[in-house]
């Protein structure tokens, strides 16, 4: 739970909790909670360190396929950079901090609002905003969004090509979970066929001696459901 110490956890939420948590565990969904209410989840130094710490916990976790970022602050996901903190930084600190932010954003709720509103405060969108945005939406639209600081909703972001998908929130409030579940089931590596075949060969060699492969073959022979244990 970012804002009160770095942490990540299997998905938990509203709805039929036991069933959902079981499904989340089966499909390897992790949740990172953002909870910095006094600053509307704005990105300060400590907050960003916590965020990267949580991501580092998940980086090599073979049990995790999809990570869901969730705000515990009502009415806001993230207010962007912490401008009050930024004002107190020297030039070197700002440069290092912005460099870290560049490494952070493709899925968004259709009701969400977003924009490079720092330009309305006389600031440059320095966390890659001047470089990544034109590559996503084209130079013309990027200039409009940067120069005006205009906010757009999720549907407009999707139509521009800024995000991959837009997900309408549902009555249960678990639209992100449902999307994460779909991704966890469908996610595939995106490599060329030669590289993919090489990776497949290495993975197959690792799979052959596993207990689960042997159990699968035995279950097929004995015409029964396999009992996998993840080994």
PyMOL commands that set and color helices and strands:
alter all, ss='L'
color gray80, all
select helices_A, chain A and resi 17-27+37-39+45-59+83-87+91-101+117-121+129-137+139-148+154-160+175-186+193-208+211-222
alter helices_A, ss='H'
color red, helices_A
select strands_A, chain A and resi 9-10+29-34+66-71+107-109+113-114+152-153+165-167
alter strands_A, ss='S'
color yellow, strands_A
deselect
rebuild
show_as cartoon
